Amino acid sequence: MTVEGTAARKPRRSSKRTSASATKASGAQSAEPQLVQLLTPEGERVQHPEYDIDLSPEELRGLYRDMVLTRRFDAEATSLQRQGELGLWASLLGQEAAQIGSGRALRDDDYVFPTYREHGVAWCRGVDPTNLLGMFRGVNHGGWDPTSNNFHLYTIVIGSQTLHATGYAMGVAKDGADSAVIAYFGDGASSQGDVAESFTFSAVYNAPVVFFCQNNQWAISEPTEKQTRVPLYQRAQGFGFPGVRVDGNDVLACLAVTRSALERARRGEGPTLVEAFTYRMGAHTTSDDPTRYRLDDERAAWEAKDPILRLRTYLEKQGLADAAYFEGLEEESETLGKRVREAVRAMPDPDHMAMFDHTYADGHALVDEERAQFAAYQASFADGEVK
């Protein structure tokens, strides 16, 4: 499903861009970052000189529904982990607008390379939420077929998916297709060498890829200002392609900017770096305690910019949604939470021998040998169960 409202990038008033070279004399600070915003934290619609979007009331309500249901699913998954039903969970709390906005900008034939936190993007691609949880329960390596929704399996190795996306995009260009590729990563991953390599190759080969960086301000416990001397989006200029910073808590701006970048890629104009400036409201994962390295005041300041509250305020001010709509959505979210909980608890444990099934696309003598050895090992126990 894709939001069909029109989004256009307005003609530039100047060919000049703000760059990392436009710094203060010390060179330690970049020029003032330019932030694309279409909806203020107070729910007021504003214009931007380069980006615009026109959505119907139904589409606006759809974006709100996406964010609410994604947050409900995320909260349920967090609770399941706390109750011992999942081994780990990486929450997207606070990043719903960045994921839903960018996810709804995609066409069905576009391909997505996520990290391990893109639950909202998965929702937009039609992946059943329950399928995301098998890996975190330890019963499978993914739980969905990437080719069914053009949504790759979650990637745990930080930043490596940007290389996969670049290579895939180079293949798309070689095949002459007009689809685009998007790679998601975080501010912490931007410090990885894999990301720099993907920037280099995508620029040289003019690959139709969008690099979508969710800058949630913290790479676990490392703040962004300790990772880079310039705003992340400005790094793109050193590789020869454009970068843009968007308000990551503004679903309208995220949709407009991502759609523009994807259209640029499809036209054969190469990669774009989108930095969604947002905030990780929860912990890095359920194994993390953010109270040890950040202040409550910081979190409170970002709560005032909550992406869901922002759009709800706009819908109410414009008379686009009434109490009955919000009540119905609350009931739908509770139904989703119950379904997710029941599905996780009903997940069967995998057959031990299944670990050998997808090691290679085709059969391999070494894998067959290892399978036989493991089968013999299991059979060595008197009661037939591994101790």
Secondary structure, DSSP 4 states (H G I P E B T S, - for coil): ----SEEEEPPPS-S----TTS--TTSSSPSPPPEE-SB-TTS-B---SSEEEE--HHHHHHHHHHHHHHHHHHHHHHHHHHTTSSS-----TT-HHHHHHHHTT--TT-EEE--S--HHHHHHTT--GGGGSHHHHTS-S-SS-HHHHTBPPP--STTHHHHHHHHHHHHHHHHT----EEEEEETTGGGSHHHHHHHHHHHHTT--EEEEEEE-SEETTEEGGGT-SS-GGGHHHHHTS-EEEEETT-HHHHHHHHHHHHHHHHTT---EEEEEE----S-SSTT--GGGTS-HHHHHHHHTT-HHHHHHHHHHHTT---HHHHHHHHHHHHHHHHHHHHHHHTPPPPPGGGGGTTSSSS--HHHHHHHHHHHHHHHTSTTSS--
